[in-house]
Amino acid sequence: MNKIKIIGLGAGDLNQLPLGVYKTIQNTENLYLRTKEHPVVEELIKEGAHFQSFDEVYEKYDTFEAVYEEITNVLLNAAQSEDVTYAVPGHPLVAERTVQLLIERAEQSGIQLEVGGGQSFLDALFQALRIDPVEGFQLLDGTDFSVEEAQLRQHIIIGQVYDQFVASDVKLELMERLPHDYPVFIVTAAGSSQENIKKVELVELDREVELNNLTSLYVPPVQDETILYKDFAKLKEIIAILRGPDGCPWDRKQTHESLKKYVIEEAYELIDAINNDDIDNMVEELGDLLLQIMLHAQIGEDEGFFSITDVIEGISEKMIRRHPHVFGEGQAEDAEEVVKNWQEIKKKEKAGKEEKTSLLDSVPRSFPGLMRAEELQKKAASVGFDWDEANAAWEKVKEEIREFEAEKELSSEKMKLEYGDILFAFVNVARFLGLNPEEAIHETNEKFIRRFNYIEDRVKETGREFADYQLEELDQYWEEAKKSGI
């Protein structure tokens, strides 16, 4: 079985190259370098070293993954006929995607893999920056960087910042969470005679510095707490403090029961913002709604029953489970099929659990009346208890109106029940027409408010009081508002 021996060229010059690695380079005949852009290579060339490099492969592809795939395939093919040595910058097991691909595929290709030593660039970088990794640090890949992975309270080292394109992507990601003028450090060839450290503002990362294969980016830990306001962990910390022994008396006394009304209020205020297409207010109201979720989760944690991580885990599992057309092998051609699949999966999930006495028990009693009516009708329709088409629903409305008129001389309780039947029947019509009854009545209420405000303004302009007006006169103002599109 032929072998690929992988060695690391370290992070510095020839003086820092381990003796064993140096001897391997001198004694191998089939030496491949991922790149010759390294301080050691120039000196090795002077000593007569012979090798093949993959620098030209980088010019062939638009993505690094494609580059790494070709390098891996070339090495595995070469090793089919003879032993080869593959040298990479730094340490083979630190930030080397090609090495990981070789580890994954060598055995199935019938190739023996040996991973040798080499100084990691991290050692030289810690020394150059004079930071202690025990304080907490992250090593992230600049070619596949997402700021969501970054722990801003820790030392962050972003490796493989090869060129200005990578630097630009990293910069844009970081600016989602950090100020444009946040100080960062470009570290090049750490540990070698060519070592260079340059402090720049984040916004200048890809503008003024020359980047190469030996470049890493260092992002110091965030000390300004206000910068962390975008972090979910910071929000959780704030809520925990508010509920803690030295926190806010109001927050500390709240219970799940006492907070119920605020959840409803904040939800409706968010709906107002959506209806008004008020983006700034939507951001604020979404925050207020999130606050209610965080408070409930913190109460659950304080009482030892659940925490926000349980809430997040539950919804994450549910979203993946109920979207097999996205995360699995399922199929869904349109939104209607998605809803159908969702209901079927939901039904299977509930199978085997304690059966409810009625299909309708799953509709919360706390829903607003029109919303609850719609959901009850949907549940009944799911087992076939429904009209075939909208005309039948319309006829039911007319029937209920006739019954209401017939009972209008009777008791108020009987009238109330008949009136409720009319509303329930109208919800059925809305459902058939694809209308949301709660949204419809909300918009009508808002329209009434706008037009009545118009009437108030006109009355105020005349200097008269409402009592001085006949209904016909006020109705003229209403018609004016209506014609003007209010």
C-alpha positions, 0 to 999 in steps of 0.5 A: 500500500503506497503512502502519502506523508503530510508535513507542515512547513511551520509558520516562520522561516527555515530557522523554525522548521523542525529538524525532522521535517527538514530531513524529510524534505531533503530526502523525498523525491516526490514532494508536493507543496500546496503553495510555494508562497511561504518563507521556508520555500525560498530558502529550500530552493536555494538548498536545491529542493525539488517539488511540485506546487499547486499554485496554478490550481488556484487560478483555475477555479472560482471557489476554494472548495473546487481547488481543494478537491483537485489538489486532493484528487491529484495527490490520491492519484499520484499515490496509486503508483508511488509514495508521495510527500505533501507539505502545507503551511503551518501544521497539517491539522490546523486550518488545512482543508486538503488534509481533512479531505485526504483523511476522509478519502485515503483509506477508501482509495487504498492509500496509507496516510501519515501525518507528520509535524510542523509548527502551527501558525497559532503559536507564532501568532499568539506570541506576536500578538502577546495574547493568552489563548486560555482567556478564550479564543476562536479560530475561524476560516476566512474562506467560509466565515459567518459572523453568527459563529463569532464569539465576540467576547473572545480573541478571534483569529480568522485564518486563510485570509488569502486575498482582498476578496476574502478580506472583503467578505470577512469585513462585511460579515463582521460589520453586521455586528461590529462598528465600522471603526472597530480596530482589527489587526492584520498579521502576516508571516508571524514568527518569521523575519518577514513578520508584520502586524498592522492595526486598521479600522475594520472598514479599511480591512480590504482597502489598504493592506496587502494580503497573502497566503500567510495572512491572518486577521485578529479581532480583539475581544469586545469590551464595550457592552453596547456593541454586544446589544445585538447578541442573543446571549447579551439579551438573555443575560439582561433578562436574567439580571432583571429577574435576579436578586438585585434586579427590577422589582416589577420583573421579579414579581411576574409570573406566567399568569401575570404576563399573559395579557402583555403577550396578547397586547404586544402581538396586536401592536405588532399587527398594527405596525404590519398593517401600517407598513411601519418598518421601524415600529415593526422592529420595536414591536417584534422586540417587545414580543421577543421580550415576553418570550424571554421573560417566560423562558427566564421564569421557567429557568428560575423555577427549574422547569425549562429554559430558552434553550429548550424553547429553541431546541423544540422549535428547531426540531419541529421546523426540520421535522415538518419540512421534509421537502427542505431538510429531507427527502419529501416533496412539496410543489406549492404552498398548499401541498406544504400545508397538507404535509404539515397537517399530516406530519402533525397528526402522526406526531400526536398519534400514540399520545393521550387522546383528546376527547374532541378534535376541537380541543386543540383550538385554544379558548384564549383565541379572539372570537373570530379567530377561534371560530375560523380555527374550529371550522378548519378542524371540522373541515379536516374530517369532511364536516364542511360545505362543498362550496361558498354558495352554501355558506352564503345560504347559511348566512341568510338563514341565520339572519332570518332566524335572528329577525324572527327572534328579535322580539324575544329575550336578549339572551336568545338574540345574542345566540342568534347574532353569534350564529350570524357571525359564525356563518360569516366566518365560514364565508370568509374562510371559503373566500380566503379572507382572514376575519380577524384582519378584516374586522381590524381593518374595518375598525381602523377605517371607521376610526379614520373616517370618524376622525375626519368628522371630528375635524370638520365639526371642530372647524365649524366651532359647533358641538356634536350635539348641534348636528343632526345625524344627516349632517354628520353622515355627509361628512362621513360620505366626504371622507369616503369619497376622499379615500379615507 
